[in-house]
Amino acid sequence: MEAVTRIGITLGDPAGIGPEIVAAALATEPAESRERIIVYGDREPLERGARALGISLPPGLVVIGDGAGAGAVPGRPDERSGAAQVGYLEAAVAAAARGELAAIATAPISKTWAKRAGFAFPGHTEMLAARLGAPHVVMMFAGPRLKVALATVHVPLADVARTLTTASLRRTIELVATSLVRDFHIAAPRLGVVGLNPHAGEGGLLGGDEARVITPALAPIDGVTLHGPLVPDAAFRDALHGRYDALVAMYHDQGLIPVKLVDFDDAVNVTLGLPIVRTSPDHGTAYDIAGKGLARAVSMQRALELAFTMTSRS
């Protein structure tokens, strides 16, 4: 059976910067790569995005959309654009479930407007896991200077401690370790696991989660050096200086603040644990600059590049 090599790109919210950054990413791809790409979105907002940047869409581009996002006004999301972004994603994921795509690179959606359109998930990651039958997935942000995975994702801060479990954290650690070897060609990864509390609990004085939940998840993994629980306020600096190949953070902002501080334009959101590759830029819809030709497409370009790289290695 011939291997599936097609890569889908979802346009995201057509009222956001998705049409611009997707158009820019397509313009930089070589022709032989573009032949493998299917865009799930409407051509009208995609062409508008290209015009805003002063570029042209490449010839022969395959675009699949039902017109739901046509006429979306940049910077002015509404119920129609919310429904369109959900439809683009559903179409791409359905194609992946049928075995037609090896990867999906997703442009940003608005969680608020997607929810108003009936989207029942906190974000892309949870929806992909449910639709593709993945029992455990991990959100990882890969940049040139930091690679950070999240032990919990879209969880309110007040609920993180009770949501975090040893079994879930262990599975996260294993998926990250596997990805570092397979996807990033790090033969003997050094993986740091960050504590939840200040000073990593200070021996129990500032919290017992490190001893009760995190330390039991740090059983040895062949070929991998595990470090932790690490003091959070020092771990990211140490990673920047090369002490660790990647870190596992305990909650969303603990991991995302340092990534966006040092690697904002270049980081890629990767979902580990799916039967396909999924990548995305590390930013949102940026309604304030949508349609103005100001959007920086570097993260979307990196997401598409990484999707090609990971499908070639898997």
N, C-alpha and C positions, 0 to 999 in steps of 0.2 A: 504494500500500500504506500502510495506517495505521501511523504510528510507534508503536513499543513504548514504553510509559511506565510499566509496572509496576516496582515496586521491591520486592525481596525482603529480608527481615530474617532472619538466622539467629540462633537462640536461644543458641548457644554451649553451654558445659557447663551442664546443668540443675542441677548441684550447686554452681555458682558464683553470681555476682551477675548473670549474664545475664538470667534471668527478671525480676529487679527493674528493671534499667536499661532493658530493652526495654519493659516495661509502662509505665515512667515516660515514655519517649520517645513511645510511642503516645498517651499521655494528653495530651501537649502539642501534638500535631499537629492542625491543623484538619481538619474532616470531609472536605473535598474532597481533601485529601492522603491521608488514611487509605484512601480508596476505591482508591488506586493501590497499596496495600501488601499483600503476602502475607507472613505469618510462617511460616518453616520451623522447626517445633518442636512440642512437645506442649502442649496447652492446660492440662493440669493444673499443670505447674511455672510456666507463665506466670500463671495465676490465683493460684497461691501467692505469686509475686513481687509481684503487685498487692496482695494482702492484707497482705503485710509492710510495704508502704509506705502502707497505708490508702487506696488508690485502687481504682477499678473499671476493668476493661477496657472500651474503647469498644464500642458495639453494632455488629453486622455485621462484625466482624473476621474475615478469612480466615486460618485457621491450618491448616497442613498438617503432620501428624506421624503416625507409626505407633504411638505409645504407648511407644516404647522408653525415653523419659526420664521416664515417669510413675512417681511414687514415689521419685524421686531425693531424697536427703536433703541439704539445704543444708550446705555445709562438709564433706561426707563423700563425696568422689568415689570411684567404683569402676569396675569393668569395664563395668557397664551404662551408667553416665552417660558414660563414655568413648566407648562405641559410639554412644550417642545423639547426641552432639555431632558425630561424624563423619557420621552419617546425615543430620542436618539440613543440614550443609554440602554433602554430595554431592547431595542433592535440589535445593538452590537452584542449584548450579552446573550440574546437568543441565538445569534449566529455562532457565538463561541460555544454555547451548549450543544449546538448541532455539530460541532467539530469543524467549523469552517474558518476559525481564526486561531492563530497561535498566540496572539497577544492583543491587548487593547490599551491604547494610550488615551487617557481621558482628559479633556479640557475642563476647566472649573465649572461646577454647578453652584447654584444658590440653594443651600439647604432650606432656607425659608420659603422660597418660591416653589421649590420641588415639593415640599410638604403640602403646600396649598393645592398642588396639583395631584395630591393623593399618594405621593411617594412615602412609603411606610418605614423608611430606614433613616438612621442618623446621617449616613453618607454613602459614598461609593463603596467603601470597604465592606460594610455590613451587607449591602445589597448583593455584591459580587459573591460573597461567601454563601449567602442563602440561595441564590439562583444557581450557582455552580456546585453546590453540595460540598463545600469545604468545611470540615469540622473545626478547624482552628486556623485563623489567618493572623498575620502580623503586618502592621504598618511600619515600614522602614523608610527613612529619609537618607538618601545617599548623595553626598556632595563630595567635592574634591578634597575637602579638609576634614569633614566629619561624616560618619555614618552612625545614625542613631535609630534604634527600633523602640517601639512603645509596647510596654507590657499591658497597658489599658489604653483605650483610644478615646472615644467620645463619651466619657464618663464625667459627671459633675465632680468637682474636687472633693466635696463632702462625702462622696460615695466611693472614692478610690480605695481606701483601706479595706473596706468590707468586700469590694469586688475582686481584689487581688488574691489569688490563690497560688499555692506552691505548684500544683499540677499545671495550671495555665502558664505560669511563669516558666516552668521547666520546658514546656512545649515551645514557648516563644524562643527561649535560649537555643533549643535544638534547631529550630527553623532558621534562625539567624546564623548559627554556626555553619549549617549546610550551605546557605546562600553565599557566605563569605568564600567558601571553598569553590563551589560550583560556578557562581555568577561573577565573582570578583577575582577569582584565581589567586586567593590568598591561601597558600599551602598549609600553614600552621597558624590559624587565627588566634589573636589575643583579644578576648572578649571581656569587656568590663560590664558589670551589673551594678547599677546605681542604687543606693539606698532610697527609701521613701522619706524618711524623716531627716531633720537637720542633724548634721554630724553623723549620719547613718545610725541614728538612734542613741549614740553616745553610751554604748553598753547597756541600753535599756532605760537610761535616765530620760531620754527624749522620745521614747516610743519602743514598742517591742516587735514591730513588724519585721524588722531585719532578722532577728533571731527566730521568730515564729514562722515566717513565710518565705523570706528571700534566701537565707542560708541553706535550708534544706533543698532548694532548687539548684544548688551549685555542685551537684555530684559530677565527677569527672566525665569528660567526653573525649574519646580518642582523638588525638591530633590537635586538640583545642586547649588553650590555656585560659581558664576562667579566673577572673578577679572580682571580688566583691564580698559583701556589700560595700560599695565605694561611697565615700563622703561626696554628696552631690555637688557642693560648691567648688570642689577641686577636680572632680573627675573629667569634666569637659575640657578644662585647661590641659590636663595631662593627655587627653586624647589628641588635642590640637598639636601637642609637642611629640606625638608619635608613640606614646606608651601603649595605647590600645588601637586595634584596627577598627573596632566598633564598640558602641555602648548600647545597653538596654536600659531605657529610662522607665520609671514606674507610671508616669502619667503624661498626658498630652503636652502641657506647657513646659514641664520639666525638660522634655526632649526637644520641643520645637523652638523655644526661645533661643537656645544657643545655635541651632542649625540655621535659623533665619537671620541671626546676627552675623554669622561668618560666611554662610554659603547661600544667601537668599536667591541670587540670580541663577545659580548653577545646580542647586539641589533637586533631586527627583524623588517623588513619593513612589515607593514600590510596595506592592502587596505580596507578601510571601505566603505560601501555603495553598494557593489556588492551582487548579489544573492547567491554567494558562498563565502567561506573563501579563501583569498589569502595571503600568506606570502612569505617572501624572506629574505635572508641575507642582511646586510646593506653595502655590499662592492661590488666591481666590478670583472672583469675577471682576474685581476692580471697576465697578460701575462708574466711578468718578472720572476715569480716563477712557472709557469705552468709546470707540468710534473716532477718537482724536488722533490716532496714529502715534500715540505715545507708549503703547504697551511694549514691554521688553519680552521678547519671545525666547530668550536663552533657555529658561527652565523647560519650556515645552519642547524645544529642540533637543535638549539633553534627554528628556523623557522618551522621545521617539528614538533617539540613538541607542539608549539603553534597552528599549524594547527589542530592537534589531539584534543587539549584542546578546541579550539573554536568550532569545529564541535560537540563536546559533549555537549556544552552549548547552542548552537543555537537552 
